[in-house]
Amino acid sequence: MAWYDEAIFYHIYPLGLANAPKQNSYEKPVHRLNQLIPWISHIKQIGCNAVYIGPLFESVGHGYETTDYKKLDSRLGTNEDLANFVSECHKQGVRVIFDGVFNHTGRDFFAFQDIKRNRENSPYKDWYCNVNFWGNNEYDDGFSYENWGGYNLLVKLNQHNPAVKDYICDVVRFWVKEFDVDGIRLDAADVLDFDFMKALRQVANEVKPEFWLMGEVIHGDYTRWVNEGTLHSVTNYHLHKALYSGHNDHNYFEIAHTVKRLYAMGGNRPDGLKLYNFVDNHDVERIYTKLSNKMHFMPVHVLLYTLPGIPSLYYGSEFGIEGKKERFSDDSLRPALSLSDYEGATETNPYTSFIAALGKARQKVPALSYGDYQELLLRNRQYAFSRNYQGQAVVVTVNNDDSSYVMSLPAGNAAEYVGALSGQKVAVEGGNIVVDVAANSGEIWIPVLGAQEVSEGPVPERADMPGSRPDPAVTPLARAGSEKGPKGQKGASKVAPETAKAPHAGPKPAGSSDKPGARPEPGQAPAAQPSRKPNAQPDPDRGSLDYEEIFEKGRVAGLQDAILAIMEKNGPVTDQMRKDVRENVYPDSLVTWVKSFR
């Protein structure tokens, strides 16, 4: 187990966040990086424990056309500023990784400048790919060369050249010695030479325990890059695409099938392929902009924080900000932000408080970092799975529909589960938990014995997310699920069929019994009791009979009969339809169902 196995990343594009000029004049350093020091406590407050920051080093413009790998960009400050930033992160328990732009350099890099001066006589003429002194380019250099992405501003390094390989390896050593960095994100790793990456992995193994290498890879079989010889992880663009389009298209099958494929890629083991998961970054549109239904912000991020992999949050997205990709500029994706404008956001901004709650749950529940993955329920608009670790079965539920949905799901050995986001408790009955997932929402259900210090009750009352309607039956963030609201809609509060496999939960505790009413051994959690109202307790003055329970059962049966009678008037009623009605034992849900008929 390494630090990155439990990491929750906060991704910073520093030139944008610090509002640096778009072009570098190479003049006196301006200490803008110091403006980011207060962000460290904010990063901790929302539950992140690692920072991916970059590009950082001297460059011409956007940062990816490097001029000097060993000097902080003068628009951000000095090397001393960067060392201080990393040191402050470490003091607050936050790891730091830099952007390593090793596929190409800028035209101001010393080796390229020497080629311009000395042409065929330059000792660096083989540092770049396909330098042709019979060619030319738009800069009228009198020679041509291979670039990256069709931009001659980005000159492609020849990674087969031992001198280039040695130089970059020395850069990595310098970063560790000078700044105490904890890892590197390799830019454009999908076009890096594999022998070059193997050399970097050898250096990573030498310079620092648990030094992490993560690569930017868009497509392909991720195991080509992620293995013992090359990188520890890569960017999970497969899941990124599935997370937003799966919600926009109301298609959880896309997300679940992507997860299953990636999990199989890693040998169907929780430690097989730990990918860097994200929903937005400095190259793609903000998730809030991409979502057709802004209420899907909640289930999208529940999945980001609970699916196999390492979650990453892009700076500013915790505030629910917009960011649309433009044709010739990424500036809107990389905005300048002032932390003072978001003072108290964890208390006043529902998006921020929600992200903070997810961060807390992720940090406190080991199963979300180390647990295996089992799909429990899958429909176009509903999805549930479990993460199982050391006998603890954590259940995750999401719903992208505008109506609430009741799920009956297999659970573990605990007698009771608690929602990490809502604080709601549900009993395990017959090996299952029955939960009502609010419209456009999600929840992380944790066995009560494993939920200590995780859920302290509902997320505090906040202004609703835009477009939501209050529903007194659910917590503020859960109810931010629907512009129409979960009540009074046709087909609201459906019931999931019990077709799922039970999650691994380990052996039952000694002394446990399957017999109804069995008395627990001393120190053992009591068995789940028949449900009355949610969280209702028996009334000792009523003896063994609970007349309120009898009334509730009668009301439920009457509502169920009414629904079936209306269904029979409307057409044939199948056995599955009858089963769905009989399994719904929630009065509010049944009342809504009755009202849904026209």
Phi, psi and omega in degrees: 000120180249168183301325184287345176292335180247017185283144167234109189274149170241119187263124181240130167261099194292324180298326178282308183301322182272003176059048178282154176301151183290332179240144182269124179267358180057034180265198183302136181302141174246126193277056182289333181300331180296337177296339184273352180303314179298338180294337184298315179294326175297317179301317177295321184296327180268011171093005178275148181229014178208150180236130167255114184234134178160169359287154188241335194264161188314129183207177185277311187222266187285353174109344183263009174244074192299136174258324183208115182286347186249017182222126176300140178308128185298340176289342180257336179139218185240169176301326178298322178297318181291318178299322179292321179298313180296319180299318180293322175300313181297322178299328182263011175078027181246123175282160183224133170237145180260161171278122177255104183264083188251000178280331184206165174236174171275172181286345179271359179297144190302322183293320179291320179298324178294322177295320178299322182282318191249355177047236184300338182271000181287132176292351182255010186295339178261009177283344182240160185276132170055048173289124185235108183281002173263357183256192178201178179209185184292345178270358182057046179288338186084012173201163178239171183196166177279138179241184175248130174069016180084008182252114178291351173294337183246104187268123188283125178287147177271094185287350176282343181285120181304327180293320178295315180300314180296321181297312181294321178298322176293325176300316180298315178299320180297317181298321180290315181293316187280322189240350180063037181292151185259355180173178183221137168264118183274114178294140176052043182296336181289351175241009176281149177292137184292323176296325176297316179292326177295322177296320178295323179294322177298318177295317179302320180291337184269319195284331188194137175301136176061031175289126193257132174245120179235133185248147173279109179229132183267303186237173172103183178278109187298338181290346174296329182259324185265105178193179185294339185264341185239264187250159177277330185199166173220164178293133185266075179290335177300310181289324178307311181295316183296323185295319180276320181287329177296331175274317179299327181263006186050053187224081177291345176299322179299315181293311183297320180291324176296314179299315182297319180294315181291323179295320177294326177303326180267018178079021181055038177237143181296335180259010186283322185207092181265097186270158180272104185269143180203160174246345172201161177203194186285354181248348184233162182297151176301144181298325180295326178287322185287333185284127177294319176252111185297339178293345179285356174308322184289303181296327178301313183283331172301316179293319179304320185273351187238339179287159178305137181127182183250114185284148177223137179247130180274134188310133179094335182291339176292348177263356181076036183275160179271162174188101184258134181286132179258162187295318185242013182205143174254013185302322182291342177275348187231058190282159169280132179231145175251122182300331180296335178289345183240026180301132180073020185299326180294345178257335187243339182258117185297329178294315183293316179296325178294314179299320179297321179295320177295318179299319179296315180297316181299319182289326187270346186244100183302330182299333180286342177260324189242350188286155174285177184237129175224124177285131182251323182208139181214118172225171180305322188245359179223148186205135177217145178208169178237151171242119191242127184209124177050047177082358179258123179253106177266131184250132180244132180232137175223153184216119179258012181271160177277003175239152176290165185213128180269125179247136170250115191231143175295142183233182182268206187281342185296153177279343186208148175240155177229141177282124182294333183265328186257334186081359181290139178251140177228141180277150172271121181231124181064028180083002183238157164246143177247117185232142177260108183270117183299160179303138175048054184212186177198167181207153176246113184262120187243135174305136188303321180295336179259008187253010181299133178069005179267300181257121177248031183104183183298154170304134185307151180304128182221166171300140183293153171298147184307134174094350183270158175246141179297143174222110186299346183278347183229163182287162185306315183284328177292324183283351178285037189262343188207136176290332179271336183090149185285347184263146172075016179257149180298131178077015183293154174055066177278166181244134180279140174290149179271086182239006188267159174276148179288141177289154174297132179228003179081178181292153178289150179299148179302138178087359180284158182219145175272353184287137179301136175075009180299139181277128182290154174289161178304133179085353181268144177297137180294150178292153179296138180262158177305142186284138170253255168263161178307124177067012180290148179249149177298149179262111183297337181285350183256004180067217184279345181259133177249102186293332176294323178294318179299317179298316181297317179299320179295320180295318179298313181299320180295318179294319178298317179297322179296317180297315180296322179297317179295319179300317181295327176291328184276344180155185182300142179246119182276167177299322180294322178297317178297318180299318179300319181292313185293332180280346178273110184245022183255113185305313181300317179296319181292321177299315178299321179297315179300316182293340185287340179285138180264000000 
